[in-house]
Amino acid sequence: MNLLFIGDIVGADATRYLIDSLPGLRERHRIDVVIANAENCAPNGLGMTVGQVDGLLAAGVDVITGGNHSWDSLDSLRALAHPRVLRPLNLSEGVAGQGIVCLDLAGEAVTVVNLADACAMRSVRATAGKFRPAYQAWRQADKRGTVIVDYHGDHVIEKQIFARAVDGQAAAVLGTHTHEPTAPLHLLPGGTAFVTDVGMTGPAGGVQGFGYDSFVDALNAFGVPFALPLPVPVDGPICLGAVLLEISGGRTTALRRLSAAA
C-alpha cells in the first residue's frame, strides 16, 4: 500500500491546489490512500468549510484529520459530522465530531487515529475541560488493520515518546500543527514510520501561512504578537508538506517527502 499523508492545509488557495493536483499525484505515485490534515483550510485559515471537505474528498482524499482549529468555522459542526472527517480523539464525551475511523481502503482495513497534545488544545473553547491524555485514548481505541496516527501537537518530545511507545502497533505516527517540516524521517525498529512534523501545505512567505503584518504590529504595540485579530492566509506560492509511505502488513517499509514539484 502506498499512503500519502498531507500536512496542515492553510487557506483556500492551498485547498484548490490540492483539489487540482491530487488526481495526478495519485496516478503518478500509485497512491492507494490519502490522509490530509485540513483544520486550517477555510478561506480565513481557521477551520474548514463543508464545500472544501466535499471538494477534497471528491479529489481523492480518503480521510480528513484536524486539530485545535477544527471547531473554528461557522461550518464546523456540519463538517465534523462527515464520517470521514476527524478531530482529536482524546476528548471527553459531548464534543462534536469523532477521533477515529476504520475504513476498507486498498482492499484492507485502515484505521486512522487523530490525537493532540495539551499545548495545542489549551486555548480551544469548544473543548475546555474535556481534554484527555493522548496515550490513554490510544490504548482505549478500537484499532484494526493498518493504523495511522495524526499527532497534532507542539511538543517534540511528547511526539517522540508516543511514537516509541506504539512502535510496531501503528504503521505511522505523523506529526502536525507547527506547520514547519522537520528534516529527519524515522523508521523505527518495529516498523512504525515517525515524522515529528510533516509541515504545512499552504502559501509560503508568511508566518505559518498567514500574513505577518498584524503579528509584528501587535508585537510592537503591545509586546505580544497575538493582541490583534489573526490575519488571513498570505498570498504566495503553495508549498506541499507531505510524506509518502510504503506499507506492507501494517508496517512501513519506506518513506520519503513529497514536494510540490514531485
Residue pairs with C-beta under 8 A, 6 or more apart in sequence:
1 32
1 33
1 106
1 108
1 146
1 246
1 247
1 248
2 29
2 30
2 31
2 32
2 33
2 244
2 245
2 246
2 247
3 31
3 32
3 33
3 34
3 35
3 148
3 171
3 172
3 244
3 245
3 247
4 25
4 26
4 29
4 31
4 33
4 34
4 35
4 242
4 243
4 244
4 245
4 258
5 34
5 35
5 36
5 148
5 150
5 172
5 174
5 198
5 242
5 243
5 245
6 18
6 34
6 35
6 36
6 37
6 61
6 198
6 201
6 240
6 241
6 242
7 37
7 176
7 179
7 181
7 197
7 198
7 199
7 200
7 201
7 241
7 242
8 37
8 38
8 39
8 40
8 67
8 176
8 177
8 179
8 198
8 199
8 200
8 201
8 202
8 209
8 241
9 15
9 18
9 36
9 37
9 38
9 40
9 41
9 56
9 201
9 202
10 40
10 41
10 45
10 179
10 200
10 201
10 202
10 203
10 208
10 209
10 210
10 233
11 40
11 41
11 42
11 43
11 45
11 202
11 203
11 209
11 232
11 233
12 41
12 42
12 43
12 52
12 233
13 202
13 203
13 233
13 235
13 238
14 41
14 201
14 202
14 203
14 209
14 233
14 238
15 38
15 41
15 52
15 55
15 56
17 201
17 238
18 36
18 56
18 59
18 61
18 201
19 55
19 56
19 58
19 59
20 59
21 260
22 34
22 56
22 59
22 60
22 61
23 59
23 60
25 31
25 258
25 262
26 34
26 60
28 262
29 244
29 258
29 262
31 60
31 244
32 105
32 106
33 62
33 105
33 106
33 110
34 60
34 61
34 62
34 63
35 61
35 62
35 63
35 64
35 65
35 112
35 148
35 150
36 56
36 61
36 63
36 64
36 65
36 201
37 64
37 65
37 66
37 67
37 150
37 152
37 176
37 198
38 48
38 52
38 53
38 56
38 61
38 64
38 65
38 66
39 47
39 48
39 65
39 66
39 67
39 68
39 69
39 70
39 72
39 152
40 46
40 47
40 48
40 69
40 202
40 209
41 48
41 49
41 52
41 56
42 48
42 49
42 52
42 72
42 73
42 75
43 49
43 232
43 233
44 230
44 232
44 233
45 209
45 210
45 230
45 232
45 233
46 69
46 72
46 73
46 230
47 69
47 70
47 71
47 72
47 73
47 75
47 76
47 79
48 64
48 66
48 70
48 73
48 75
48 76
48 79
48 85
49 73
49 75
49 79
50 75
50 78
50 79
50 82
53 64
53 79
53 82
53 85
56 64
57 64
57 82
57 84
62 84
62 103
62 105
62 110
63 84
63 85
63 86
63 101
63 103
63 112
64 82
64 84
64 85
64 86
65 86
65 87
65 112
65 114
65 150
65 152
65 176
66 80
66 85
66 86
66 87
66 88
66 97
66 114
66 152
67 87
67 88
67 114
67 116
67 120
67 152
67 176
67 177
68 116
68 120
68 121
68 123
68 124
68 152
68 177
70 76
70 80
70 87
70 88
70 97
71 80
71 87
71 96
71 124
71 125
71 126
71 127
73 79
76 96
77 96
79 85
80 87
80 96
80 97
80 98
81 96
81 97
83 98
83 101
84 101
84 103
85 97
86 97
86 98
86 99
86 100
86 101
86 112
86 114
86 150
87 95
87 96
87 97
87 98
87 99
87 114
88 99
88 114
88 115
88 116
88 121
88 127
88 152
89 98
89 99
89 100
89 113
89 114
89 115
89 137
89 138
89 141
90 99
90 115
90 116
90 131
90 132
90 133
90 134
90 136
90 137
90 138
91 99
91 127
91 130
91 131
91 132
92 129
92 130
92 131
92 132
94 130
95 126
95 127
95 130
96 126
99 113
99 114
99 115
99 137
99 141
100 111
100 112
100 113
100 114
100 141
100 142
100 143
101 111
101 112
102 109
102 110
102 111
102 112
102 142
102 143
102 144
102 145
103 109
103 110
103 112
104 110
108 145
108 146
109 144
109 145
109 146
110 145
110 146
110 147
110 148
111 143
111 144
111 145
111 146
111 147
111 148
112 147
112 148
112 149
112 150
113 138
113 141
113 143
113 147
113 148
113 149
113 150
113 170
114 149
114 150
114 152
115 134
115 137
115 138
115 149
115 150
115 151
115 152
115 153
115 162
116 134
116 151
116 152
116 153
116 177
117 134
117 151
117 152
117 153
117 154
117 155
117 158
117 159
118 131
119 153
119 154
119 155
120 152
120 153
120 154
120 177
121 127
121 131
134 151
134 153
134 158
134 162
135 162
135 165
138 149
138 162
138 166
143 169
145 250
146 171
146 247
146 250
147 169
147 170
147 171
147 250
148 170
148 171
148 172
148 174
149 162
149 166
149 170
149 172
149 173
149 174
150 174
150 176
151 159
151 162
151 163
151 173
151 174
151 175
151 176
152 175
152 176
152 177
153 159
153 175
153 177
154 177
154 178
156 182
156 196
159 173
159 175
159 194
159 196
160 194
160 196
162 173
163 173
163 186
163 188
163 192
163 194
164 188
166 173
166 192
167 188
167 189
167 190
167 191
167 192
168 188
168 189
168 190
168 191
168 192
168 251
169 190
169 192
170 192
171 191
171 192
171 193
171 245
171 247
171 250
171 251
171 252
172 192
172 193
172 194
172 195
172 245
172 247
172 252
172 255
173 192
173 193
173 194
173 195
174 193
174 194
174 195
174 198
174 243
175 182
175 195
175 196
175 197
175 198
176 197
176 198
177 197
178 197
178 208
179 197
179 199
179 200
179 202
179 208
179 209
179 241
180 197
180 199
180 200
180 208
181 197
181 198
181 199
181 200
181 241
181 257
182 195
182 196
182 197
182 199
184 195
184 196
185 193
185 195
185 243
185 255
185 256
185 257
186 193
186 194
186 195
187 193
187 194
187 252
187 254
187 255
188 194
190 251
191 250
191 251
191 252
191 253
192 251
192 252
193 243
193 245
193 252
193 255
195 243
195 255
198 241
198 242
198 243
199 239
199 241
199 242
200 208
200 209
200 239
200 241
201 238
201 239
201 240
201 241
201 242
202 208
202 209
202 233
202 238
202 239
202 241
203 209
203 233
203 234
203 235
203 236
203 237
203 238
203 239
204 236
204 237
204 238
204 239
205 234
205 235
205 236
205 237
206 212
206 231
206 233
206 234
206 236
207 215
207 234
209 233
209 234
210 230
210 231
210 232
210 233
210 234
211 231
211 232
211 233
211 234
212 231
212 234
213 231
214 228
214 229
214 230
214 231
215 225
215 226
215 228
215 231
216 225
217 228
218 224
218 225
218 226
218 227
218 228
219 225
221 227
238 260
239 259
239 260
240 258
240 259
240 260
240 262
242 257
242 258
243 255
243 256
243 257
243 258
244 255
244 256
244 257
244 258
245 252
245 254
245 255
246 252
246 253
246 254
246 255
247 253
